[in-house]
Amino acid sequence: MSQNKTDKPGSFGGIAPDLLKSFAALLVLLLLLEGALRVAGRFYGGARPSVFGESEARAGAPTVLCVGDSYTYGGNVSGTEAYPHRLWLALRDNKIPARVVNGGHCEYNSSQLLDEFRGNLEKFRPRVVVLLAGSSDKWNLLGPQASDPGVVFRRNYDAQMSADVPPFHRGGAFKRALLSSRVYKMYRGIAENLRFRSLLRTAETIRAEKLAADYAAGKLEEEEMHTYLEALLYRSRYEELFELALGALKSVSPDSPLFSSDLSLYFVLSASFQYQDKYSAAETAARLESLLAARPEFAGSEPFVKYLNFFKQHSRMEARFENRLRDNIEEMANLAARYKARLVIMNYPSTHALANRLLAAAAGRHKLTFIDNHAKFEELIKAGGRDRYLMGDDHATPAGHQEMADLLLPEIKKALQ
């Protein structure tokens, strides 16, 4: 048999030996990296950590439970940069054994926090509870009571949000296995981080009208549109964010999760409304009513109807939210006392006037320790500049979280010693 002219001696199918060796070396390197990431994942827990000091707790050390929204969870920072982890490190450095639990959830209002609070008290039996709640109450209509006409009931909302399975993960077993590998997830995480950084650099040139038009024309996927929404939020461009949310809502299809189950557009719409200066509640309600007239099917969407009523009855709703927040803080204080946990209340480092006022009032009413983050951050910003301590969307930076932990540390030490 004659030798194939395209093959050279010592080659395989025309592929040079050096190329085969390089490919094999790369494959071995990727397999080793995959193995290392999986081993590391066993120690790391496979997800963002929320409990620090389990070994100390098993040895009888007390627990500090931190309850709150994204300011506790660590919005836009890693779990180890958020103040609960920084607090645990500081306690460890001071030779005070403790378990610290980060019970924060991004976007949670006080009703959602209260709903989970009871279970956390029973589960962790904390000696100290740190409470920071209320920044989301004026715009987040989610609630645990299905019969409440003023809330949107989504018991499985967190499960829906965390079940993030992109369409490209569908396919054959090999493809699914490849895309679920640690190496791919690491690559995707790095790529998404770089992509978001690029978006932030170009956020000043984003035009909401064009993005909404591209979304309506199918040129912009929902995941991409969410990223642009986040970029606008981060740059504090609330009026453009408001318009983009309305534009996207106008063209969302009835079979999209955004129509009824994914509430992110409603969150963005109402949150950006709180911070912008251009539109009144009546004008916003009028925009939504015109959308309803053009698309009658929105009458069957519970979130749309309740957020429309939120803007139509804005003054009454604001009073209702204030009462709800006050009652929920009161109930959490009573629950903490019932479980013999010392409650420490903090206010927000950024301007959340209603929540900060009610938190301070509750601390005074129950004679509890009150940590004034807002006053401290005003001093820090005056001396060192805002960008060092607060991000564009008002969340704390890693340095800001460190300041929160440092401010809290003396009171936690006194409570635990």
N, C-alpha and C positions, 0 to 999 in steps of 0.2 A: 504494500500500500504506500503510495507517495505521501510525503509529509506536507501538511497544509502550509502553504507559502506564508500565511500570516503569522504562524507560530514559530517562535525561535526556540532552539534547544534549551531545555530547562525552564520553559515558560508554561503557563497553564491557561489555555484558551486565548493565547495572545497577550496575557497580562504578565508584565515583567516581575521576576522574583522579588526585587526590591519593593515594588509597589504592594505585592502580596504581604511581605513582611511588615510594611508600614501599616497596612490595613489590620493585620492580626494584632500588632502592638497596640493600635488604637482601640480595637475591640477589647483586648485584655484590660487596658487602662480604664475603659468605660465600665467594664464589669467590676473591676476593683473599686471604682468610685461608687457604683451602685451599691455594692456590698457595704462600703464604709458609711454611706448615707443611711442605709437601712439599719445598721447597727446603732448609728448616732440617733436615728429616729426612735429606737427602743428606749434610749435614755431620755430623749427629749419629750417623748409622749406622743409624737406624731402630729401635734397640733400646737397652737399658741398656748403656752402654759398659763394657768390661772391660779394654781395653788403652789405656794413656795414654803418649803420646810416640813414636808410630810414626815421625814425621819425624826425631826424634833417633836412633832405632834405624837408620834408613836411612843416617844420616850416620856410623854406626859406634859410637854410644853403647851402653853395656852395658845389660843387662836385669835387673830385680829381679822375681822371680816370687813372688807371695804365694799360699800354698796353705792352704786351710782350709774351714770350713763357713760358717754364716750370720754368724759373728763377723767373718769376712773379707769375705764377699760384701756384707754390710751389711744384715742383717735389719731391716726396718721403717724403713730410711733409704734415700735415693737413692744411686745409684752414685757420685756425686760427693761424697757425705758420708761414705762408707766410708773406712777408714784407708788403703787402697792409693792412692786418688786424692789424699787429703790428703798422703800421703808424697811422691807425685810433684810436687805443688805446692811442697812444702817443698824438695825437691831443686832444682827449677827456680829458686826464690827464692835458693838458695845457689849458683846458677850451676854446678850439677852436672848435665850432660845425662845423661838416663837414660830408659829405657822401663820402666814399671811395669805388670805384668800382674796383674789381680785374678782369681786362680784359685779363688775361693771358690764354694761351692754350698750353698744352704740345705739343712739336714737331712742332708748327706752324712756318713757314718761314715768311719773311717780306711781301710777296705777300698775303698770307692768312690774316695776321694782317691788312694790308691796306684795303683789301676787307671788313673786318668787321668794320674797324675804322670809316668809313663814317657814318654807322648806329649808332654806339655808340655815336658819337659827336651829332647827331641829337636827340638821345634818352635821353642822360644824360646832355647835355649842360654843360660840365665841365668848371670850372674856371681854373683848372690846369690839364695838361696831363703829365704823367711820361712815358717816352718811353725807353724800353730796348729790342732791336730786333736784329736778325741776326745770332744767334748761330746755327740755323738749316738750313740756306740758302745754305750751301755748300753740303748738302746731301739730303734735302727734295725737291723732284721734284713736289710736289703738287702745283697746282695753280688754280686760278679762271677763267682763260681764256681757254675755251675748244678748241679754234683754235690754241693755241700756241704749236708748235711741240716740244718745249723743256720742257713741263711740263706734268704731269699726272693729268688729270682733274677728280676730284671726288667731285662733289658738295655735295653729301650726305655722305661723308666719316665720319664725326662726328656722324651722325645718325647711321651709320652701326656699329661704334665702341661702341656707348653707348647702342645699342640694344642687350646687352649681356644677352641672354637667354640660359643658359646651357641646354644640352639635357635632363638632369634629371628633368627639370621643365615641361616636357611634361607628359601627363597622365590625370587621372581623375580629376574632379573638387575639390575633397577633397585634393588630393595630391598637386595640384597647390596652393590651399588656404593655406595649411600647409607650403609649401616651400616659399610662399610670405609673411609669417608672419614676424613681426618685431623681434620676439624672434629667429626665425631661421636665419634671416639675421644677427642679432647680433652674434649668435653662429658661423655662417660662417665667418664673419669678423674676429672674434677672432682666429678661427681655421686657416684661411689663413695667418694671421699675424704670428702665431706661426710656421706655415709651412715654410713661407718665411725666418723667422729667422733661422730655422733649415737648410734651403738651403744655407744661407749665411755662416753658420758654416762649411758646407761641400763643399763649392764652390771650395776650393783649390784642392779637389780630383776629381772634375768633368772632365771627358775626353770627348771632343767634338766628337771624332770619334765614341765612344760607343753610345752617345746620338743620333747622326745622324743615326747610324745603328738601334737603338731601334725604332726610329721614322719611318724609312723605313719599319721595320718589323711589324709595328702596335702596338708595345709594349709601345709606348709613345704617349699620346694624345696631340693634338695641344695646349691645355691649359697648360698642364704640360711642354711642350717644351718651351712655352713662359716664364714660370716661371724660367726655367733654363737659358734662354737667359738673363732675367733680372738679375739673380744672377751673371752671368759672367760679365755683364756690370757694375754692382755695384762694383765688385772686380777689375775692370779695366783690365780684361783679354781679351783684344781686339782681339788678334790673334786667340784664341780659339773661341771667339764669331763669328769672321769672318768665320772660318771653319764650325762652327755649322750652321750658316745661309746658307752657300753654300750647306752643306750636306742635310739640311732640304728642301731647294729649289729643289734639285736634285730629291727627292722622293715624292714631294707633288703631290697629285692627281688632275686631271683637274677639278673635281667637288668641290675641297676645296676652301674656300674663299681666302686662301693664294695664290691661283693660279692667281687671277686677282683683287679681290675687297678688301681684307685685305692686306694692304701694309706693315705690320709690319716687315716681313722678309727683304724686300728691304730697309726699314729704318735702320734696325739693320746692314745689310750688308754694306750699304754706310756710316753709322755713325761710325761703328767699323773700316772701312777702313781709315777714317780720322785720327784715333789716333794710329793705329798700324804702325810698321816700316818694316814689312817683305815683303809686296806685293806692287808692283807698279801698277799703273792704267792699264798699258798694260797687265801685268800678270793677273789681275782680269778680264779684258775683255776676255782674252784667256780662262780662266776658264768658263766664262759664254758662250762663243761661243762653247766650247766643250759640254757644257750641252745642248745647242740648237741643236747641231748635233745629240746628243743621243735622244733628245726629241723634234722633230720638232713642236709639238703642242704649244710650247712656242712662236713660231712666231706669234700666234694669241693673245698673252697676251700683252696688251698695256704697263703695268708697266715693264714687263721683257724687252721688246724691248727698251723702253726709258732709263731704267737703264743700259742696255748694251751699248747704245750710250753714256750715261753719262761717262762710263769708257773708251770707245774707243776714245772719243773726250775730254778727261779730261782737258787738258790745255785750250782749247777754252771754255769749259763749266765753268771752274773756273773764267775766265775773264767775262763771261756772268753773273755769279752769283754775282760777285763784282759790275758790272754795275747795275744789278737789285736791289741789296740791297741799293746802293747809291741812285738810282732813287726813291725807295720806301720810304726811310727815308726822302728824299727831299719832296715828295708828302705829307707825313704825317705832316711834318713841315708846309707846305703851307696850308693844311686843318685846322690844329690847329689855325693858324693865321686867317684864314677865319672865323672860329667860335669864334674868340676872346678869345681863351684859351691860357694861358701861358704854353709853352712847356718846360719841364725839361728833359734833356737827361742823362741817366746813361750808364756806360759801365759794362761789366761782371766782377764779382769777380774772376772768373777763366780765364784761358788763351784761349781767342777766338780772336786771333790777328787781323784778317780781320775786324770782326764786331766792335771790340773796336776802331780800327783806323778810320773806317768810321763814327762811332757815335761821336767820338771826333771832327772829321773834320766838321760834320754837325752842331754841337753845336757852333764851332768857326765861321763857315760861316754865321750862322743866329744870332750870338751874343746871344746865349741861355745859361742858367745855365747848367753846366756840373758837374755831380757827379762821381768822380773817385773811383768807388768801387774797381777796380783792385789794385790801389796803396794802398788803405786802407787795403785790405785783405792781401797784401804782408807783411805789418807791423804786422797785427794781427797774421798771421801764423808764422812769425819769432819769435814773443814773446810767443805765446801760443800753437803752433803746428797746423798742417793742419787739423787733424781729428775733432778739435773743431768747425771749421768754414766751412769746405767743406767735402762732402761725397766722397766715392770712385769713383762715376761717375761725380764728379765735381760740382754737385748741392750744393746749400747752405744748411747747417744744420739749425735747429731752431735758434741756436745762431748766425749763419751767417745772417739769415733773420733779426734778431733783429739789427745787425750791419748795414745792408742796410737801415732799417727804421730809425735808429738813425742818419745816415749820411744824409738822405733825409729830416728829420724833420725841421731843421732850414730854409731851402729854401721854404718848403711848408708853414711854419708859416708866412714867409715874404710875400708870394704870397696871402695868405688868409686874413691877417690882414689889 
